[in-house]
């Protein structure tokens, strides 16, 4: 029997009959959901002896700064955990071997002290919005060897903010590392060598007012050679400038990032351009390379040509704002653009006559795909795959509404993602949801928590209400993380108390926040049934608040919630 075409109109879709029996592994999904629980541990604190280091100047914005340090190791321990923070991103090698690809995350786990909030926070100088900084832990032991070892780090300082609020700029680039290797403590200080990588142009082109990251403009003629290798001569590099020991401003206190590092799936050939297709000589037409699905990737190429050839890399995605521009040196060379982009196709614009030796991509993801759904109907199987893939392409430093246009942490979108991440993502996805909850609440103001944190506090009442049930309660229900529930609950209670019933019994919320948008859905400017939508979401939030109060033994709150439910 031929499958019926998929019709998006409700009257047709409601009549769509299932033409086959779906075998759904409900038990497996359930076990995946409840067993990969959160650690529930409080943020760890360490005593810092290391210095933040950088160049003498504070920036500049969009600068790529390299650091090197040679250390001597006796016996390599089984574990050598380094605590590392960077403003804003870093890549690290030990003895020329890649250890971390895109470490660190956008700044802002919590305010360093209360903010004097204005609507356009992104227009204020950094000292008006002091924020703490994330650090992460990396085990260096697998990469060390007895004797001399060389640590090489490339740090990308953004020096940028946008009105979408995902990153709080400190105003200064910086890097800090502290590691205990056996009895030896390794710390960043003025003994580290440093140099701004001149191959990266500062004027690579920003990406508008929505996303923080920049395009990449790289001139291989100015490259620093094999600077990550142990044998590289760095005697003409400067000594790093010490910027202070934590909790020095502007980075303030360092909070451990409990979300696991991104999973590096390695460089892979495109399915449309397997290894057997190389080498070939470009004829100048765009080379379109197919990805398995819409993925977050960094593109790579290996070519042979004369110097001064201009190469461009982008994707087929019309909303994609990140591009790479590469100027060649003489001879054989390879290049990977570290500012991630997304799409279904990666498009290389390589001029005629250039010998193409290889084209690859690197996919990075928040954890690995978990859970499974098997079905004999192609439509439902494809629907599952599309939902799972959408979840992964919209997760990185935070859950995002989209991976291209704005990469913003709208908490309504987070709530939508929370409804199915427990079936698709491993513990990393749960921890990213934990982060969304804690950061959202950390930046609340006047009893209001809202979207676009940490920098911006934009209240969409529908999303703030939705967040209670679909994000906070569902997170606790699936993880048992009582600490995060206890942290979020007072904010939930205070927000729900801002609402009051009108004369008709329907809930009213005065426009009291400075950045307020009474949005319910796209479409017509005014949603006809908006009041019903709001009351329904408020009812759902109250029901979840009752369950939270029961779990936390907040018996005095239950009667108030119940009176609102009954009204």
C-alpha positions in Angstrom: 0.0 0.0 0.0 1.5 3.4 -1.0 2.1 5.9 1.8 -0.2 8.9 1.8 1.5 12.3 1.4 2.0 14.2 4.6 -0.5 17.1 4.7 0.3 19.8 7.4 -3.3 20.9 7.6 -4.9 19.8 10.8 -8.1 18.4 9.3 -6.0 16.2 7.0 -3.4 15.3 9.6 -6.0 14.2 12.1 -7.3 11.7 9.6 -3.9 10.3 8.8 -4.0 6.7 9.8 -1.1 4.7 11.1 -0.4 2.3 8.3 2.0 0.0 10.2 2.7 -1.2 13.7 5.4 0.8 15.6 7.7 -1.1 17.8 8.7 1.4 20.4 11.2 0.5 23.0 9.4 2.3 25.8 11.1 0.4 28.6 14.5 1.2 27.1 13.7 4.8 26.8 12.4 4.9 30.4 15.6 3.3 31.7 17.7 5.8 29.8 15.6 8.6 31.3 15.9 7.6 34.9 19.3 6.0 35.1 21.5 8.7 33.6 20.9 10.9 36.6 22.6 14.2 37.5 25.4 14.2 40.0 23.4 16.7 42.1 26.7 17.9 43.6 27.2 21.5 44.6 29.7 23.5 42.5 33.2 22.7 43.7 35.6 25.4 44.8 39.4 25.3 44.6 42.1 27.4 46.0 43.7 29.2 43.1 47.4 30.0 43.0 47.6 30.5 39.2 47.5 33.9 37.5 45.2 35.0 34.8 47.6 35.8 31.9 47.3 37.7 28.6 49.1 40.4 26.6 49.8 43.7 28.3 46.7 45.2 26.7 43.2 44.1 27.6 42.0 42.9 24.2 41.7 43.5 21.4 38.3 42.1 20.5 38.3 39.1 18.2 42.0 38.3 18.9 43.6 34.9 18.8 46.5 34.7 21.3 48.9 31.7 21.6 50.6 30.5 24.8 53.4 28.0 25.3 54.9 26.4 28.4 57.5 23.7 28.8 57.3 21.5 31.9 59.3 18.6 33.2 57.4 15.6 34.5 58.9 12.7 36.5 56.6 9.8 36.7 53.3 10.3 34.9 50.4 9.9 37.3 47.3 8.0 36.5 45.4 11.2 36.7 46.4 14.9 36.4 43.3 17.1 36.4 43.8 20.7 35.3 41.4 23.4 36.2 41.2 25.7 33.2 39.3 28.9 32.3 39.5 31.1 29.3 37.9 34.3 28.1 36.4 33.3 25.7 37.4 30.0 24.0 40.6 27.9 23.9 42.2 25.0 22.0 45.0 23.1 23.7 47.8 20.7 22.6 50.4 18.8 24.6 53.5 17.7 22.7 51.7 18.6 19.5 48.7 16.3 20.2 45.3 17.9 20.4 43.9 17.7 24.0 40.9 20.1 23.9 39.0 21.3 20.9 37.0 24.4 21.8 37.2 24.5 25.5 35.4 27.0 27.8 31.8 28.4 27.4 30.1 31.7 27.1 30.6 33.7 30.3 28.1 34.2 33.1 27.3 31.5 35.6 26.1 34.1 38.1 26.4 37.8 38.9 29.5 38.7 41.0 27.3 41.2 42.8 23.8 42.6 42.3 23.4 44.4 39.0 21.8 47.8 38.6 19.6 46.6 35.7 18.6 48.6 32.7 16.8 47.3 29.6 19.8 47.5 27.3 22.4 45.8 29.5 24.6 45.0 26.6 25.3 48.7 26.0 26.8 49.2 29.5 30.6 48.8 30.2 31.7 45.5 31.8 32.2 47.1 35.2 28.4 47.8 35.4 27.6 44.1 35.1 30.2 42.1 37.1 29.9 38.4 36.4 31.6 35.3 37.6 33.3 32.9 35.1 33.1 29.2 34.3 36.1 27.0 34.7 36.4 23.3 33.6 38.4 20.3 34.5 40.6 18.4 32.0 42.7 15.3 32.7 46.1 15.9 31.2 47.6 12.5 32.2 46.9 10.6 28.9 48.9 13.2 27.0 52.0 13.5 29.2 55.2 11.6 29.1 58.2 11.4 31.4 60.6 14.3 30.9 60.0 17.4 28.9 56.4 18.3 27.8 55.2 21.3 25.9 51.7 22.8 26.6 50.4 25.0 23.7 47.2 26.9 23.9 45.3 29.1 21.5 42.7 31.5 23.1 40.0 33.4 21.2 38.8 36.5 23.0 35.4 37.6 21.7 35.2 41.0 23.4 31.6 41.2 22.2 28.1 41.1 23.5 24.7 41.1 21.7 21.1 41.8 22.7 20.4 38.1 22.7 22.2 37.9 26.0 24.1 34.6 25.9 27.5 36.0 26.9 28.7 38.6 29.4 31.8 40.3 28.2 34.5 40.9 30.9 36.3 43.5 28.8 39.6 41.6 29.0 41.0 38.5 27.3 42.5 36.0 29.6 43.6 32.4 30.3 44.3 30.5 33.5 45.4 26.9 34.2 46.2 25.1 37.4 47.1 21.5 37.6 48.7 19.1 40.1 50.9 16.6 38.3 52.1 14.2 41.0 53.8 16.5 43.6 54.2 19.3 41.1 51.8 22.2 40.7 51.6 23.8 37.3 50.2 27.3 37.1 49.9 30.0 34.5 52.2 33.0 35.3 54.7 35.3 33.6 57.0 32.4 32.7 54.5 31.3 29.9 55.4 32.6 26.5 52.8 34.3 24.4 52.1 35.9 21.0 49.0 37.1 19.2 48.6 34.9 16.2 49.0 37.4 13.3 47.4 35.1 10.7 43.9 35.8 12.2 42.6 39.2 11.1 41.0 41.3 13.8 38.6 42.7 11.2 37.2 39.4 10.1 33.7 40.8 10.1 31.2 40.6 12.9 28.0 38.7 12.5 25.4 41.4 13.4 23.7 42.1 16.6 22.4 38.6 17.4 25.4 36.2 17.8 28.6 36.8 19.6 31.0 34.8 17.5 32.9 36.3 14.5 33.7 35.1 11.1 37.3 33.8 10.5 39.7 35.6 8.2 43.0 33.7 8.1 46.1 34.6 6.1 48.4 31.6 6.0 51.3 33.8 4.8 51.4 35.2 8.3 51.0 31.9 10.1 53.4 31.0 13.0 54.4 27.6 11.6 54.2 24.5 13.7 54.0 26.4 16.9 52.2 23.6 18.8 55.1 21.2 18.4 57.6 20.6 21.2 60.6 21.6 19.0 59.2 25.0 18.0 61.5 28.0 18.9 59.6 30.5 20.9 62.5 32.6 22.1 61.3 35.7 20.3 57.8 35.4 22.0 57.0 37.7 24.9 56.5 36.6 28.4 52.8 36.6 29.4 51.4 39.5 31.5 50.0 38.5 34.8 46.5 39.8 35.4 45.7 38.6 38.9 44.8 35.6 41.0 41.1 34.6 41.3 38.7 36.1 42.4 40.3 39.1 40.7 38.0 41.3 38.6 36.7 41.2 36.0 36.5 37.4 36.0 35.7 37.3 39.7 34.9 33.9 41.2 35.4 30.9 39.1 32.6 28.3 39.1 33.0 24.8 37.9 31.2 24.0 34.7 29.4 20.7 35.4 28.3 20.2 31.8 30.8 17.8 30.2 33.1 19.0 27.5 31.8 18.8 24.0 32.3 15.5 22.3 34.8 15.7 19.5 33.7 13.3 16.7 37.0 14.0 14.8 37.7 15.0 11.3 35.6 13.0 8.7 35.3 13.0 5.0 32.0 14.1 3.6 29.8 11.3 2.3 29.6 13.2 -1.0 33.4 13.5 -1.2 35.0 10.3 0.2 38.7 9.9 0.4 38.7 8.1 -3.0 37.6 11.3 -4.7 40.9 13.1 -3.9 43.0 14.6 -5.2 41.4 16.6 -7.9 42.0 20.1 -9.4 39.3 22.6 -8.8 37.6 24.1 -11.9 36.4 27.1 -9.9 32.8 26.1 -9.4 31.5 25.9 -5.8 32.2 22.5 -4.2 29.1 21.4 -2.3 29.8 18.8 0.4 26.9 17.0 2.0 26.5 16.5 5.8 24.6 13.6 7.3 22.1 16.2 8.7 22.0 19.8 9.8 25.1 19.7 12.1 27.3 22.1 14.0 30.6 21.8 12.2 34.0 23.3 11.7 35.2 22.9 8.0 38.7 21.7 7.1 40.6 21.6 3.8 44.0 20.4 2.5 45.2 21.9 -0.7 48.3 22.6 -2.8 48.7 25.9 -4.7 50.6 29.2 -5.0 50.4 31.8 -2.3 47.8 34.5 -2.2 44.8 32.4 -3.4 41.5 33.4 -1.8 39.2 30.6 -0.6 35.8 31.0 1.0 33.8 28.6 3.1 30.1 28.8 4.1 27.0 26.6 4.2 23.8 26.3 2.3 21.9 27.6 5.3 20.4 31.0 4.4 20.3 31.9 8.1 24.0 31.0 8.7 26.0 34.0 9.7 29.4 32.4 10.1 31.9 32.2 7.2 35.5 31.5 6.8 38.0 33.3 4.5 41.4 31.7 3.9 44.3 33.2 2.0 46.9 30.6 1.0 50.6 30.3 1.4 52.9 28.6 -1.1 52.8 24.8 -1.4 50.9 22.1 0.5 48.8 23.2 3.5 45.8 22.5 5.6 43.4 24.7 7.5 40.4 24.3 9.8 38.1 27.2 10.6 37.4 27.2 14.4 34.3 29.3 14.4 31.5 26.8 14.0 28.7 27.0 11.4 25.8 24.8 10.6 23.8 23.5 7.6 23.1 20.5 5.4 25.8 21.3 2.9 29.3 22.9 3.3 30.2 25.0 0.3 33.9 25.6 -0.6 34.7 28.3 -3.1 38.1 27.3 -4.3 39.5 29.0 -7.4 40.4 27.1 -10.6 43.8 25.4 -10.7 44.0 24.7 -7.0 44.9 21.0 -6.2 42.4 19.8 -3.6 43.9 17.0 -1.5 41.1 16.6 1.0 37.9 18.2 2.4 36.6 17.2 5.8 34.4 18.4 8.7 34.5 18.1 12.5 31.2 17.6 14.3 31.1 18.6 18.0 28.1 17.7 20.2 26.8 18.0 23.7 27.2 14.4 24.8 26.3 11.5 22.6 23.0 10.4 21.1 21.2 8.1 23.5 17.9 6.2 23.4 16.3 4.7 20.3 13.1 4.4 18.4 12.4 1.7 15.9 9.4 1.8 13.6 8.3 0.1 10.4 6.7 3.3 9.1 9.2 5.6 7.4 7.3 8.7 8.3 7.4 8.2 12.1 11.0 6.9 11.9 12.0 10.1 10.1 10.0 12.2 12.5 12.0 10.7 15.4 15.3 11.4 13.6 14.4 15.0 12.8 13.4 15.7 16.4 16.6 14.2 17.7 18.8 16.0 15.2 17.1 19.3 15.9 17.8 18.9 19.6 21.5 18.3 19.0 22.0 21.2 16.5 20.4 23.5 19.0 22.7 22.7 22.0 26.2 23.9 22.6 27.2 26.5 25.3 23.5 26.6 26.0 20.2 25.3 24.6 19.3 27.6 21.7 16.2 28.6 19.8 18.2 28.1 16.6 21.9 27.4 15.7 22.3 30.2 13.2 20.2 33.3 13.4 20.6 34.2 17.1 21.7 31.2 19.1 19.6 32.5 22.0 18.5 30.9 25.3 14.8 31.5 25.1 13.5 29.6 28.1 10.3 28.6 26.3 12.5 26.9 23.7 14.4 25.2 26.5 11.1 24.0 28.0 10.2 22.5 24.6 13.6 20.8 24.3 13.3 19.4 27.8 10.2 17.5 26.9 12.2 15.1 24.8 15.9 15.4 25.6 15.5 12.7 28.2 14.8 10.2 25.4 17.6 11.4 23.1 20.6 12.8 25.1 22.9 11.3 27.6 23.9 12.9 30.9 25.5 15.9 29.2 22.0 17.0 28.0 20.6 16.8 31.5 23.5 18.9 32.8 22.9 21.5 30.1 19.3 21.7 31.2 20.5 22.0 34.8 22.7 24.9 33.7 19.8 26.6 31.9 17.7 26.4 35.1 20.4 27.6 37.4 21.7 30.5 35.2 18.1 31.7 34.5 17.4 31.9 38.2 20.8 33.3 39.1 20.0 36.4 37.0 16.4 36.9 38.2 15.5 40.5 39.3 12.5 41.8 41.3 11.0 38.3 41.5 11.1 37.9 37.8 13.1 35.3 35.9 13.1 35.4 32.1 14.6 34.5 28.8 17.9 35.5 27.2 20.1 35.1 30.3 22.6 35.6 31.5 23.0 39.1 30.1 19.4 40.1 29.3 16.2 39.7 31.3 13.4 39.6 28.8 10.1 38.5 30.3 7.7 36.6 28.1 5.1 35.5 30.7 4.0 32.5 28.6 7.6 31.2 28.6 8.3 31.9 32.2 5.2 29.9 33.2 6.0 27.1 30.7 9.5 26.8 32.2 8.1 25.8 35.6 6.4 22.6 34.4 8.3 21.6 31.3 11.8 22.5 32.3 12.2 22.7 36.1 9.8 20.0 37.2 10.6 17.6 34.3 14.3 18.0 35.0 13.8 17.0 38.7 11.3 14.2 37.7 13.9 12.7 35.4 17.1 13.2 37.5 16.1 13.5 41.2 18.5 16.5 41.5 17.0 17.9 44.7 19.7 20.6 45.0 18.7 22.3 41.7 15.0 22.0 42.6 15.7 23.6 46.0 17.7 26.4 44.2 15.0 27.1 41.7 11.9 26.7 43.8 11.9 30.1 45.7 12.1 31.9 42.3 9.1 29.9 41.1 7.1 30.7 44.2 7.8 34.4 44.0 7.0 34.6 40.3 3.7 32.8 40.7 2.8 35.2 43.5 3.1 38.1 41.1 -0.1 37.0 39.4 -3.6 37.9 40.7 -7.1 37.0 39.5 -9.1 39.6 37.7 -12.9 40.3 38.2 -13.7 37.4 35.8 -11.4 35.0 37.7 -8.8 34.9 35.0 -5.2 35.6 35.9 -3.8 39.0 35.3 -0.1 40.1 35.3 0.7 43.8 35.2 3.4 44.8 32.8 6.0 45.5 35.5 9.3 44.2 34.1 11.4 46.7 32.2 11.8 44.3 29.2 8.3 42.7 28.8 6.8 41.0 25.7 3.4 39.5 26.0 4.1 36.9 23.3 2.2 33.6 23.0 2.7 32.5 19.5 3.7 33.7 16.0 1.0 34.5 13.5 -1.4 37.4 13.9 -0.2 40.3 16.0 -2.8 39.7 18.6 -3.4 36.1 19.7 -7.2 35.8 20.1 -7.0 33.1 22.8 -4.0 34.5 24.6 -5.8 34.8 28.0 -6.8 31.1 27.8 -3.2 30.2 26.9 -1.9 32.2 29.8 -4.4 30.7 32.3 -3.7 27.2 31.1 0.1 27.7 31.5 -0.5 29.3 34.9 -2.6 26.3 36.0 0.1 23.9 34.8 2.8 25.9 36.7 0.7 25.8 39.9 0.3 22.1 39.7 4.0 21.6 39.3 4.7 24.0 42.1 2.5 21.9 44.4 4.6 18.8 43.5 7.8 20.8 44.1 6.5 22.0 47.5 5.7 18.4 48.5 9.2 17.2 47.5 10.8 20.1 49.4 8.5 19.8 52.4 7.3 23.4 51.9 3.8 22.5 53.3 2.9 26.2 54.0 3.0 27.0 50.3 0.6 24.2 49.2 -2.6 25.8 50.5 -1.9 29.0 48.6 -1.2 27.1 45.3 -4.4 25.0 45.9 -6.5 28.1 46.4 -5.3 29.5 43.1 -6.0 26.2 41.4 -9.5 26.0 42.8 -10.2 29.6 41.7 
